[in-house]
Amino acid sequence: MPLGEEGWMLEVTPDGRMICQTGMDIDDIKSLLSEGTPEDLGTDELAKQAKYYLQPAVAKVRRVLIGAGFEETTEMNDQYVAITFHKAVDFQKLDEVKQAVRWCQQQFTRKT
């Protein structure tokens, strides 16, 4: 489900993880860098550039998500780069999962 206006998504996975994620398509990064020579840049360098563009959005929520027990990771492949915050949820405590989803939504919809 979409979160806020900066491309964040929330997902609760079947394996018991809650994920808040934002990312960029590698082709979008290439377009942003089109004045240079992005075709000469490797995937790692493109990923660094994507992380640079994502940092303002990530910085707004990093402290609160880490404080709530989320772990931060970066995922990348040939198609995208994503900054992911994730933590385990217990489906045996469905009310707690629902509350965690509402809490997460609130973090991204409040004005900063």
Backbone torsions as a table, in degrees:
resi	resn	phi	psi	omega
1	MET	NA	141.0	179.9
2	PRO	-67.3	145.6	177.2
3	LEU	-124.6	120.0	175.2
4	GLY	63.2	-157.6	-172.4
5	GLU	-113.8	5.5	-174.8
6	GLU	-110.4	26.6	175.2
7	GLY	83.3	11.4	178.7
8	TRP	-76.1	147.8	176.0
9	MET	-131.3	149.7	175.6
10	LEU	-118.2	134.9	178.7
11	GLU	-141.8	138.4	169.7
12	VAL	-111.1	117.1	-172.7
13	THR	-90.2	155.5	179.4
14	PRO	-60.7	-22.5	179.2
15	ASP	-87.0	10.8	172.9
16	GLY	86.9	35.6	176.2
17	ARG	-121.8	141.2	170.8
18	MET	-102.5	127.9	-174.9
19	ILE	-125.6	128.5	169.0
20	CYS	-112.4	125.9	-170.8
21	GLN	-144.1	143.4	168.9
22	THR	-134.6	153.5	-177.7
23	GLY	-164.7	-179.9	179.0
24	MET	-136.6	143.0	173.5
25	ASP	-74.2	137.7	-179.9
26	ILE	-58.5	-37.6	178.8
27	ASP	-64.8	-34.4	176.2
28	ASP	-65.0	-40.8	178.0
29	ILE	-63.6	-41.3	177.2
30	LYS	-60.1	-39.9	178.8
31	SER	-64.8	-40.9	178.1
32	LEU	-63.1	-32.1	-177.9
33	LEU	-97.0	15.8	-170.4
34	SER	-64.1	-20.3	178.3
35	GLU	-71.8	-23.6	176.6
36	GLY	-89.9	-140.0	177.9
37	THR	-129.0	68.6	-176.1
38	PRO	-61.9	-26.1	179.6
39	GLU	-65.4	-20.1	177.8
40	ASP	-86.8	-10.8	-178.7
41	LEU	-84.1	139.0	176.4
42	GLY	-77.4	170.5	179.7
43	THR	-58.4	-39.8	-179.7
44	ASP	-62.4	-43.7	-180.0
45	GLU	-67.8	-39.3	176.2
46	LEU	-62.8	-39.5	178.6
47	ALA	-63.2	-40.2	177.5
48	LYS	-61.7	-42.2	178.5
49	GLN	-64.7	-41.3	178.0
50	ALA	-61.6	-44.4	179.2
51	LYS	-61.0	-36.8	176.9
52	TYR	-60.8	-45.4	-179.9
53	TYR	-68.8	-30.2	-178.4
54	LEU	-81.2	-21.7	-172.6
55	GLN	-55.7	-40.7	178.8
56	PRO	-58.6	-41.4	179.1
57	ALA	-69.3	-39.8	-178.7
58	VAL	-68.2	-40.5	-177.8
59	ALA	-60.9	-29.9	-179.3
60	LYS	-66.1	-28.5	-174.0
61	VAL	-119.2	-9.2	-174.4
62	ARG	-54.1	-52.7	-174.9
63	ARG	-59.9	-44.6	-177.4
64	VAL	-70.5	-38.4	179.7
65	LEU	-70.3	-43.8	176.8
66	ILE	-61.7	-41.3	178.0
67	GLY	-62.4	-25.2	179.6
68	ALA	-92.2	8.5	175.5
69	GLY	96.0	7.1	177.0
70	PHE	-79.2	149.9	172.7
71	GLU	-107.1	142.8	-179.6
72	GLU	-100.9	133.9	173.8
73	THR	-139.4	162.2	174.3
74	THR	-117.4	130.3	178.0
75	GLU	-115.5	138.8	175.9
76	MET	-150.0	150.1	171.6
77	ASN	-149.7	-165.0	-177.1
78	ASP	-72.0	-11.7	-178.6
79	GLN	-103.6	-31.7	-173.7
80	TYR	-154.7	166.1	170.3
81	VAL	-127.6	131.7	-178.5
82	ALA	-134.2	140.0	170.2
83	ILE	-99.4	124.5	-173.1
84	THR	-124.2	133.2	170.6
85	PHE	-113.1	128.4	-176.4
86	HIS	-142.0	153.5	173.2
87	LYS	-154.4	159.5	-178.5
88	ALA	-77.7	146.4	172.2
89	VAL	-127.8	154.8	-177.5
90	ASP	-110.2	109.3	-178.5
91	PHE	-66.9	-13.7	174.8
92	GLN	-72.6	-16.3	179.1
93	LYS	-118.3	66.8	-173.6
94	LEU	-58.4	-36.9	178.6
95	ASP	-61.8	-37.5	177.9
96	GLU	-68.2	-36.9	177.5
97	VAL	-64.3	-45.8	179.0
98	LYS	-61.1	-42.5	178.4
99	GLN	-63.6	-40.8	178.8
100	ALA	-63.5	-39.0	177.4
101	VAL	-64.2	-45.4	178.3
102	ARG	-61.3	-43.7	179.7
103	TRP	-59.3	-45.9	-179.0
104	CYS	-61.2	-44.9	178.2
105	GLN	-58.5	-40.8	179.8
106	GLN	-63.1	-36.3	-179.2
107	GLN	-64.0	-28.9	-176.5
108	PHE	-98.0	-11.2	-179.2
109	THR	-104.0	-14.4	177.6
110	ARG	-73.3	151.2	-179.4
111	LYS	-79.9	133.8	177.7
112	THR	-106.5	NA	NA
